[in-house]
Amino acid sequence: MEKPNLRDYSNLSEFFYRSIKSDLRPISESVLVCPSDGKILHFGIVEDNLVEQVKGITYHIDDFLGKIDHNLTEEEKLEAIIEHSRSETACTEENFCEINFIDYSVNSLIGENGENGTTNVQNTENRVETKPENKKKFSRLSKVKPGNELFFAVVYLAPGDYHHFHSPTDWVVERRRHFAGELYSVSTYVAKKLRNLFILNERVCLLGNWKHGFMAYVPIGATNVGSIKLNFDPELETNLHPKKKTLSNSGSVYEELEYIKLQECSDIGGVPLKKGQEIGGFRLGSTVALIFEAPVSFRFDIEAGQKVKMGMSLGSVVP
């Protein structure tokens, strides 16, 4: 720890969010490194647009990264969301999906929706309505480049782990999607019992590109730790009290911020991150999921159930 004296922490929250000395987490020279300390829940290749949260339990990538059904009018969506949010069963898995109008189009890997490819999001300052012309980089990613596969890895952070998360490689974050969701425990036991756990929980999807293609970096909230901090995005507010949560006129599933449109990021196309750079952190324990494009020769250097440290090799591209 940077501050080994417990008296330096004013409360438990500060202690759980403690920093460590950088030399305690050397960064591997591998093309991808572990984004955090924790336990490897699962990893592999995304097949049929399904990702496994643990062995045998899958969720659809559209649901995880974002998809909106445009069949209803804006008024109907808002009306239905308000009605369902007041019901006693609103937090069940089926109703969560219904409330948020999740459907299952392969073409919406990262949000290509409807015939015109438009996604409605909260339209506050710096939060824009994404138009088709701005989707070109992302819409092509529903079809992985020839010679590439789509891979995933899920790391669980226990309460005693170092709670900051870092960049797994050099890449550029083009946009952020915040799903308010729930705050179910993400322990290994619950992950095995609750189907679609990771699409029910609050999460922040960072979407962008690295040298081999698409990259999605997703910190997922857990019991008491929906507070997800991003160092480069102080405007992000998570784990809001229900009374403080606002609904957009569009009844959106998520709030989106396009970094690529911010003046300070326009020249470089988003927020650049270096391998090993601290991105942010959680207040207790939680999960980080990666979904990324890589050559078919990519090989993981981890095992399911393995305890890892941030900066350890996650995988390499075999020549």
LINQUI-V561471 format. One record per residue. N is the residue number from 1. RES is the residue in three letters. SS is DSSP state (helix for helix, strand for strand, loop for the rest). PHI is phi in radians with two decimals (999 if undefined). D_LAST is the distance of its C-alpha to the last C-alpha in Angstrom with 2 decimals. Layout:
N,RES,SS,PHI,D_LAST  N,RES,SS,PHI,D_LAST
//
This chain:
1,MET,loop,999,38.15  2,GLU,loop,-1.18,39.11  3,LYS,loop,-2.11,42.67  4,PRO,loop,-1.26,43.41  5,ASN,loop,-1.41,47.09  6,LEU,helix,-1.09,47.77  7,ARG,helix,-1.20,50.75  8,ASP,helix,-1.35,48.44  9,TYR,loop,-1.89,47.62  10,SER,loop,-1.37,50.41  11,ASN,loop,-2.75,49.33  12,LEU,helix,-1.13,46.87  13,SER,helix,-1.05,44.85  14,GLU,helix,-1.12,44.19  15,PHE,helix,-1.15,43.27  16,PHE,helix,-1.14,40.75  17,TYR,loop,-1.69,39.19  18,ARG,loop,-1.10,39.11  19,SER,loop,-1.63,36.53  20,ILE,loop,-2.20,34.81  21,LYS,loop,-1.21,34.02  22,SER,helix,-1.06,30.63  23,ASP,helix,-1.27,29.91  24,LEU,helix,-1.43,30.11  25,ARG,loop,-2.26,26.87  26,PRO,loop,-1.10,24.22  27,ILE,loop,-1.70,21.20  28,SER,loop,-1.13,17.77  29,GLU,loop,-1.45,15.08  30,SER,loop,-1.06,12.75  31,VAL,loop,-1.13,12.14  32,LEU,strand,-2.30,14.98  33,VAL,strand,-2.10,17.93  34,CYS,loop,-1.12,20.97  35,PRO,loop,-1.34,23.59  36,SER,loop,-2.78,26.54  37,ASP,loop,-1.25,28.08  38,GLY,strand,2.60,28.89  39,LYS,strand,-2.10,28.12  40,ILE,strand,-1.29,25.32  41,LEU,strand,-1.34,27.36  42,HIS,strand,-2.90,24.71  43,PHE,strand,-2.81,21.22  44,GLY,strand,2.74,19.30  45,ILE,strand,-1.79,18.85  46,VAL,loop,-1.31,21.76  47,GLU,strand,-2.04,23.45  48,ASP,loop,0.96,26.59  49,ASN,loop,1.04,26.57  50,LEU,strand,-2.00,27.46  51,VAL,strand,-2.07,26.30  52,GLU,strand,-1.64,27.43  53,GLN,strand,-1.33,29.33  54,VAL,strand,-2.50,29.59  55,LYS,loop,-0.96,29.03  56,GLY,loop,1.57,31.09  57,ILE,strand,-2.07,32.38  58,THR,strand,-2.07,30.84  59,TYR,strand,-2.46,31.72  60,HIS,strand,-1.45,31.06  61,ILE,helix,-1.11,28.74  62,ASP,helix,-1.06,31.57  63,ASP,helix,-1.15,33.94  64,PHE,helix,-1.32,31.65  65,LEU,helix,-1.71,30.65  66,GLY,loop,2.25,33.85  67,LYS,loop,-2.79,35.97  68,ILE,loop,-2.21,39.62  69,ASP,loop,-1.54,42.01  70,HIS,loop,-1.72,44.17  71,ASN,loop,-1.24,46.69  72,LEU,loop,-1.65,49.17  73,THR,loop,-1.28,51.03  74,GLU,helix,-1.06,50.46  75,GLU,helix,-1.12,53.88  76,GLU,helix,-1.15,53.14  77,LYS,helix,-1.09,49.87  78,LEU,helix,-1.10,51.59  79,GLU,helix,-1.08,54.58  80,ALA,helix,-1.17,52.53  81,ILE,helix,-1.09,50.43  82,ILE,helix,-1.09,53.62  83,GLU,helix,-1.09,55.31  84,HIS,helix,-1.21,52.47  85,SER,helix,-1.16,51.89  86,ARG,loop,-1.58,55.49  87,SER,loop,-1.43,55.20  88,GLU,loop,-1.21,54.91  89,THR,loop,-1.76,51.93  90,ALA,loop,-1.09,49.88  91,CYS,loop,-1.67,47.29  92,THR,loop,-1.30,46.52  93,GLU,helix,-1.00,43.17  94,GLU,helix,-1.12,44.72  95,ASN,helix,-1.24,46.87  96,PHE,helix,-1.04,44.13  97,CYS,helix,-1.11,42.18  98,GLU,helix,-1.19,45.44  99,ILE,helix,-1.03,46.52  100,ASN,loop,-1.61,43.30  101,PHE,loop,0.96,43.22  102,ILE,loop,-1.38,39.73  103,ASP,loop,-2.27,38.84  104,TYR,loop,-2.30,35.79  105,SER,loop,-1.66,34.34  106,VAL,helix,-1.06,30.71  107,ASN,helix,-1.21,30.96  108,SER,helix,-1.83,31.52  109,LEU,loop,-0.85,28.11  110,ILE,loop,-2.23,28.93  111,GLY,loop,2.07,32.54  112,GLU,loop,-1.38,33.17  113,ASN,loop,-2.21,36.68  114,GLY,loop,1.18,39.49  115,GLU,loop,-1.28,40.07  116,ASN,loop,-1.73,40.09  117,GLY,loop,1.21,37.11  118,THR,loop,-1.74,39.28  119,THR,strand,-2.01,38.95  120,ASN,loop,-1.55,42.07  121,VAL,loop,-2.40,41.69  122,GLN,loop,-1.06,44.11  123,ASN,loop,-1.86,45.36  124,THR,loop,-1.68,46.36  125,GLU,loop,-1.01,45.63  126,ASN,loop,1.16,41.98  127,ARG,loop,-2.03,41.48  128,VAL,loop,-2.01,41.35  129,GLU,loop,-1.53,41.56  130,THR,strand,-1.29,38.22  131,LYS,loop,-1.67,38.89  132,PRO,helix,-0.94,36.90  133,GLU,helix,-1.17,35.94  134,ASN,helix,-1.53,34.29  135,LYS,helix,-1.74,32.16  136,LYS,helix,-1.02,30.05  137,LYS,helix,-1.09,26.89  138,PHE,helix,-1.55,27.31  139,SER,helix,-1.12,28.74  140,ARG,helix,-1.19,25.72  141,LEU,helix,-1.35,23.66  142,SER,helix,-1.25,25.57  143,LYS,loop,-2.14,23.45  144,VAL,loop,-1.06,19.76  145,LYS,loop,-1.05,17.92  146,PRO,loop,-0.95,16.60  147,GLY,loop,1.55,13.05  148,ASN,strand,-2.02,13.67  149,GLU,strand,-2.23,15.53  150,LEU,strand,-1.81,18.10  151,PHE,strand,-1.97,17.74  152,PHE,strand,-2.55,20.49  153,ALA,strand,-2.64,21.53  154,VAL,strand,-2.21,25.13  155,VAL,strand,-2.06,26.45  156,TYR,strand,-1.72,30.17  157,LEU,strand,-1.73,32.08  158,ALA,loop,-1.36,35.15  159,PRO,loop,-0.94,38.32  160,GLY,loop,-1.52,37.69  161,ASP,loop,-1.38,34.19  162,TYR,loop,-1.08,33.46  163,HIS,loop,-1.77,34.06  164,HIS,strand,-1.62,32.24  165,PHE,strand,-2.10,28.94  166,HIS,strand,-2.26,26.28  167,SER,loop,-1.31,23.50  168,PRO,loop,-1.41,20.09  169,THR,loop,-2.91,18.33  170,ASP,loop,-1.38,19.54  171,TRP,strand,-2.79,21.09  172,VAL,strand,-2.14,24.40  173,VAL,strand,-1.54,26.91  174,GLU,strand,-1.65,28.91  175,ARG,strand,-2.75,31.38  176,ARG,strand,-2.23,32.78  177,ARG,strand,-2.09,34.50  178,HIS,strand,-1.93,36.93  179,PHE,strand,-1.78,38.09  180,ALA,loop,-1.09,41.27  181,GLY,loop,0.96,41.10  182,GLU,strand,-1.97,42.41  183,LEU,loop,-2.34,41.80  184,TYR,loop,-1.32,41.30  185,SER,loop,-1.04,39.92  186,VAL,loop,-1.92,36.16  187,SER,loop,-1.08,36.45  188,THR,helix,-0.99,34.58  189,TYR,helix,-1.08,37.92  190,VAL,helix,-1.17,38.73  191,ALA,helix,-1.05,35.24  192,LYS,helix,-1.39,35.81  193,LYS,helix,-1.72,39.32  194,LEU,loop,-1.82,39.26  195,ARG,loop,-1.12,37.43  196,ASN,loop,1.07,35.89  197,LEU,helix,-0.92,36.42  198,PHE,helix,-1.31,33.80  199,ILE,helix,-1.64,35.29  200,LEU,helix,-1.50,38.76  201,ASN,strand,-1.40,38.12  202,GLU,loop,-1.03,38.26  203,ARG,strand,-2.75,34.90  204,VAL,strand,-2.16,33.44  205,CYS,strand,-1.73,30.55  206,LEU,strand,-1.73,28.65  207,LEU,strand,-2.03,26.88  208,GLY,strand,-3.00,24.65  209,ASN,strand,-2.42,21.30  210,TRP,strand,-2.18,18.19  211,LYS,loop,-1.12,15.48  212,HIS,loop,-1.81,13.92  213,GLY,strand,2.27,17.46  214,PHE,strand,-1.17,20.23  215,MET,strand,-2.45,21.00  216,ALA,strand,-2.11,24.10  217,TYR,strand,-2.11,25.28  218,VAL,strand,-2.24,28.40  219,PRO,strand,-1.31,30.79  220,ILE,strand,-2.03,33.24  221,GLY,loop,-1.25,36.80  222,ALA,loop,-2.49,38.61  223,THR,loop,-0.89,42.18  224,ASN,loop,1.21,43.88  225,VAL,loop,-2.27,40.68  226,GLY,loop,-1.25,40.32  227,SER,loop,-1.29,40.56  228,ILE,loop,-1.83,37.06  229,LYS,strand,-1.83,36.88  230,LEU,strand,-2.01,34.62  231,ASN,loop,-1.07,35.02  232,PHE,loop,-1.62,34.51  233,ASP,loop,-2.41,36.71  234,PRO,loop,-1.14,40.13  235,GLU,loop,-1.31,41.68  236,LEU,loop,-1.13,39.88  237,GLU,loop,-2.15,42.47  238,THR,loop,-2.10,41.57  239,ASN,loop,0.97,43.70  240,LEU,loop,-1.33,46.76  241,HIS,loop,-1.05,50.03  242,PRO,helix,-0.86,50.73  243,LYS,helix,-1.22,53.65  244,LYS,helix,-1.63,51.46  245,LYS,loop,-1.29,48.89  246,THR,loop,-1.97,49.52  247,LEU,loop,-1.84,48.92  248,SER,loop,-1.29,47.95  249,ASN,loop,-1.09,50.16  250,SER,loop,-1.55,47.37  251,GLY,loop,1.14,47.03  252,SER,loop,-1.21,43.32  253,VAL,loop,-1.30,40.97  254,TYR,loop,-2.45,39.34  255,GLU,strand,-1.72,40.00  256,GLU,strand,-2.12,37.46  257,LEU,strand,-2.15,37.00  258,GLU,strand,-1.69,35.01  259,TYR,helix,-1.09,33.84  260,ILE,helix,-1.07,32.90  261,LYS,helix,-1.67,36.66  262,LEU,loop,-1.32,37.80  263,GLN,helix,-0.98,39.04  264,GLU,helix,-1.26,37.20  265,CYS,helix,-1.96,33.81  266,SER,loop,-1.11,34.42  267,ASP,loop,-1.23,32.97  268,ILE,loop,-1.93,29.52  269,GLY,loop,1.34,29.49  270,GLY,loop,2.53,29.83  271,VAL,strand,-1.76,29.41  272,PRO,strand,-1.39,26.47  273,LEU,strand,-2.23,25.10  274,LYS,loop,-1.72,23.04  275,LYS,loop,-1.01,20.82  276,GLY,loop,1.55,23.37  277,GLN,loop,-1.17,26.32  278,GLU,strand,-1.20,29.13  279,ILE,strand,-1.68,29.72  280,GLY,strand,3.04,32.79  281,GLY,strand,-3.07,34.04  282,PHE,loop,-1.95,36.30  283,ARG,loop,-1.60,39.77  284,LEU,loop,-2.58,39.28  285,GLY,loop,-2.00,36.62  286,SER,strand,-2.96,34.47  287,THR,strand,-2.51,31.01  288,VAL,strand,-2.13,27.95  289,ALA,strand,-2.01,25.85  290,LEU,strand,-2.05,22.59  291,ILE,strand,-2.26,21.63  292,PHE,strand,-2.56,18.58  293,GLU,strand,-1.61,16.44  294,ALA,strand,-2.72,12.65  295,PRO,strand,-1.02,9.98  296,VAL,loop,-1.06,10.57  297,SER,loop,-1.44,7.30  298,PHE,strand,-1.12,9.01  299,ARG,strand,-2.29,10.65  300,PHE,strand,-1.29,13.97  301,ASP,loop,-1.92,15.06  302,ILE,loop,-2.25,18.69  303,GLU,loop,-2.28,21.40  304,ALA,loop,-1.07,24.37  305,GLY,loop,1.53,27.36  306,GLN,loop,-1.24,25.53  307,LYS,strand,-1.46,27.23  308,VAL,strand,-2.18,24.96  309,LYS,loop,-2.05,25.70  310,MET,loop,-0.97,24.78  311,GLY,loop,1.72,21.86  312,MET,loop,-1.17,20.18  313,SER,strand,-1.11,16.51  314,LEU,strand,-1.64,16.49  315,GLY,strand,-3.09,12.84  316,SER,strand,-2.45,9.26  317,VAL,strand,-1.60,6.33  318,VAL,loop,-1.40,3.83  319,PRO,loop,-1.06,0.00
//
